[in-house]
């Protein structure tokens, strides 16, 4: 061994050491305090990660800063879980518990899952993961398993820990199946096991007696748990498992690094629809898909939140009521943001970048349905002076401005010969509205518009237009989606189509829609319209959201997936708002009203 420190230092500083993913490993607790078997950190080092031992502690406030810095989490084995955490009384066969670890690790799993941090749980670590995410653990498997399903395999072995002692069968469509195939021999040292993985995890491996040996996420998260102890087995045999954790951590690190350095914008969100349900934007509110915590967890800097108006009657009184409703929603949006110290209202691209630099999130106001304008074109300027950055010309059902992609029942009854088309695109009033939007610097949004309206507006507008939340019709034949011809026409005029994540716009068999379909739509739209004319408009809280992109906290998944497809930071910067803000900047610069 070379004990010459000067030589060692010189050798190390001759080269630049690339940044390695930082993997936190939960430490055990023994007589001398924090303990950890060498196999855990040696396996992480061998896989290319940097291990960081997390000591057991009752100081739960220390978890938040830690989670801001790590790229992956390894939950180690150890003592039994205290069943009181799961609402159960202890049975006589319960083993020794470790009260210093339980509360910390159960909370750690929940917080890390919210942040999409990749996790690997080993033995007790898998059980902690299951308990934290809504599953159930046997306190003692031999005693609590159903009587018609007795244990047939010895799961608590006295063999050396590096010795494989029984086999497991692996689901071929799982992460483990891709790493190891459908069968592998493992070691086993436990008496507590998973009874039910719960809705957020699925079983991916079993022993010969049907004992649950592995779980992974049902939500497209990087969560994996195994019942055996891979850190004790032959290094090369289990290397794929630790390499997977480190690889996922590296992917997560790259995505988070992108979001830290670049402004990200979601062009369409309907959270104001929930104002009457006593929502709290300042906390992680389970009623809504976008709040300040989920925006932070998902790396989302800016959300355009719209005042949505369902299309109703078209009398003068009803039009005045629609205008008043839109103003009321915008009032409540302003009040919501004022109560949030981490967010600011913004009306221009420059304000977004300034807020990002100050560590603040931005909320921009929009309107969904030009019904808010009533029959008075002066309302366009009034709403622009309130900061509205775009208005969707219509929603479901025709209005005074234009025909909708989905005429209402009343429209179909009035105009049966034209399948509900009333204006054959824009009305004369609609052309006035489009020109007025150009004049005041408000973007024209054609999501929800009929094809005839789309082409009329494209011809009428002197400035680029946007589709704030529309996907590709060639992949999902829905009238709300854009044809390839529309995508090309939009691009030729300098506009932008923002891919949306409503399941019915991603697949005709919508219940099967997931992040896979969202990525497919984005890649198709890029291939057709070009990388300069596509973006992201989730439609969160307006029925948008699919597994893998279930709420704002999961938007890092999309970046990871697009990076895996080979998109560069420059490409992603355009998709995550650069293209949309280019149009906003052009429209606002051409407009007479400056905010």
Rosetta blueprint (number, residue, H / E / L):
1 X L
2 X L
3 X L
4 X L
5 X H
6 X H
7 X H
8 X H
9 X H
10 X H
11 X H
12 X H
13 X H
14 X L
15 X L
16 X L
17 X L
18 X L
19 X L
20 X L
21 X L
22 X E
23 X E
24 X E
25 X E
26 X E
27 X L
28 X E
29 X E
30 X E
31 X L
32 X L
33 X E
34 X E
35 X E
36 X L
37 X L
38 X H
39 X H
40 X H
41 X H
42 X H
43 X H
44 X H
45 X H
46 X H
47 X L
48 X L
49 X L
50 X E
51 X E
52 X E
53 X E
54 X E
55 X L
56 X L
57 X L
58 X L
59 X L
60 X L
61 X L
62 X H
63 X H
64 X H
65 X H
66 X H
67 X H
68 X L
69 X L
70 X L
71 X L
72 X E
73 X E
74 X E
75 X E
76 X L
77 X L
78 X L
79 X L
80 X E
81 X L
82 X L
83 X H
84 X H
85 X H
86 X H
87 X L
88 X L
89 X L
90 X L
91 X L
92 X L
93 X L
94 X L
95 X L
96 X L
97 X E
98 X L
99 X H
100 X H
101 X H
102 X H
103 X H
104 X H
105 X H
106 X H
107 X H
108 X H
109 X H
110 X H
111 X H
112 X H
113 X H
114 X H
115 X L
116 X L
117 X L
118 X E
119 X E
120 X E
121 X E
122 X E
123 X L
124 X H
125 X H
126 X H
127 X H
128 X H
129 X H
130 X H
131 X H
132 X H
133 X L
134 X L
135 X L
136 X E
137 X E
138 X E
139 X L
140 X L
141 X H
142 X H
143 X H
144 X H
145 X L
146 X L
147 X L
148 X L
149 X L
150 X L
151 X L
152 X L
153 X L
154 X L
155 X L
156 X E
157 X L
158 X L
159 X L
160 X L
161 X L
162 X L
163 X L
164 X L
165 X L
166 X E
167 X E
168 X E
169 X E
170 X E
171 X L
172 X L
173 X L
174 X L
175 X H
176 X H
177 X H
178 X H
179 X H
180 X H
181 X L
182 X L
183 X E
184 X E
185 X E
186 X E
187 X L
188 X L
189 X E
190 X L
191 X L
192 X L
193 X E
194 X E
195 X E
196 X E
197 X L
198 X L
199 X L
200 X L
201 X E
202 X E
203 X E
204 X E
205 X E
206 X E
207 X E
208 X L
209 X L
210 X L
211 X L
212 X E
213 X E
214 X E
215 X E
216 X E
217 X E
218 X L
219 X L
220 X L
221 X L
222 X L
223 X E
224 X E
225 X E
226 X E
227 X L
228 X L
229 X L
230 X H
231 X H
232 X H
233 X L
234 X L
235 X H
236 X H
237 X H
238 X H
239 X H
240 X H
241 X H
242 X H
243 X H
244 X H
245 X H
246 X H
247 X H
248 X H
249 X H
250 X H
251 X H
252 X H
253 X H
254 X H
255 X H
256 X H
257 X H
258 X H
259 X H
260 X H
261 X H
262 X L
263 X L
264 X L
265 X E
266 X E
267 X E
268 X E
269 X E
270 X L
271 X H
272 X H
273 X H
274 X H
275 X H
276 X H
277 X H
278 X L
279 X L
280 X L
281 X L
282 X L
283 X L
284 X L
285 X L
286 X L
287 X L
288 X L
289 X L
290 X L
291 X L
292 X H
293 X H
294 X H
295 X H
296 X H
297 X H
298 X H
299 X L
300 X L
301 X L
302 X E
303 X E
304 X E
305 X E
306 X E
307 X E
308 X E
309 X L
310 X L
311 X L
312 X L
313 X L
314 X L
315 X L
316 X H
317 X H
318 X H
319 X H
320 X H
321 X H
322 X H
323 X H
324 X H
325 X H
326 X H
327 X H
328 X H
329 X H
330 X H
331 X H
332 X H
333 X H
334 X H
335 X H
336 X H
337 X H
338 X H
339 X L
340 X L
341 X L
342 X L
343 X E
344 X E
345 X E
346 X L
347 X L
348 X L
349 X H
350 X H
351 X H
352 X H
353 X H
354 X H
355 X H
356 X H
357 X H
358 X L
359 X L
360 X L
361 X E
362 X E
363 X E
364 X E
365 X E
366 X E
367 X E
368 X E
369 X L
370 X H
371 X H
372 X H
373 X H
374 X L
375 X L
376 X L
377 X L
378 X H
379 X H
380 X H
381 X H
382 X H
383 X H
384 X H
385 X H
386 X L
387 X L
388 X L
389 X L
390 X E
391 X E
392 X E
393 X L
394 X L
395 X L
396 X L
397 X L
398 X L
399 X L
400 X L
401 X L
402 X E
403 X L
404 X E
405 X L
406 X L
407 X L
408 X L
409 X H
410 X H
411 X H
412 X H
413 X H
414 X H
415 X L
416 X H
417 X H
418 X H
419 X L
420 X L
421 X L
422 X L
423 X L
424 X L
425 X L
426 X E
427 X L
428 X H
429 X H
430 X H
431 X H
432 X H
433 X H
434 X H
435 X H
436 X H
437 X H
438 X H
439 X H
440 X H
441 X L
442 X L
443 X E
444 X E
445 X E
446 X L
447 X L
448 X L
449 X E
450 X L
451 X H
452 X H
453 X H
454 X H
455 X H
456 X H
457 X H
458 X H
459 X H
460 X H
461 X L
462 X L
463 X L
464 X L
465 X L
466 X E
467 X E
468 X L
469 X L
470 X L
471 X L
472 X E
473 X L
474 X L
475 X L
476 X L
477 X L
478 X L
479 X L
480 X L
481 X L
482 X E
483 X L
484 X H
485 X H
486 X H
487 X H
488 X H
489 X H
490 X H
491 X H
492 X H
493 X L
494 X L
495 X L
496 X E
497 X E
498 X E
499 X E
500 X L
501 X L
502 X E
503 X H
504 X H
505 X H
506 X H
507 X L
508 X L
509 X L
510 X H
511 X H
512 X H
513 X L
514 X E
515 X H
516 X H
517 X H
518 X H
519 X H
520 X H
521 X H
522 X H
523 X H
524 X H
525 X H
526 X H
527 X H
528 X H
529 X H
530 X L
531 X H
532 X H
533 X H
534 X E
535 X E
536 X E
537 X L
538 X L
539 X L
540 X E
541 X L
542 X L
543 X L
544 X E
545 X L
546 X E
547 X E
548 X L
549 X E
550 X L
551 X L
552 X H
553 X H
554 X H
555 X H
556 X H
557 X H
558 X H
559 X H
560 X H
561 X H
562 X H
563 X H
564 X H
565 X L
566 X L
567 X L
568 X L
569 X H
570 X H
571 X H
572 X H
573 X H
574 X H
575 X H
576 X H
577 X H
578 X H
579 X H
580 X H
581 X H
582 X H
583 X H
584 X H
585 X H
586 X H
587 X H
588 X H
589 X H
590 X H
591 X L
592 X L
593 X L
594 X L
595 X L
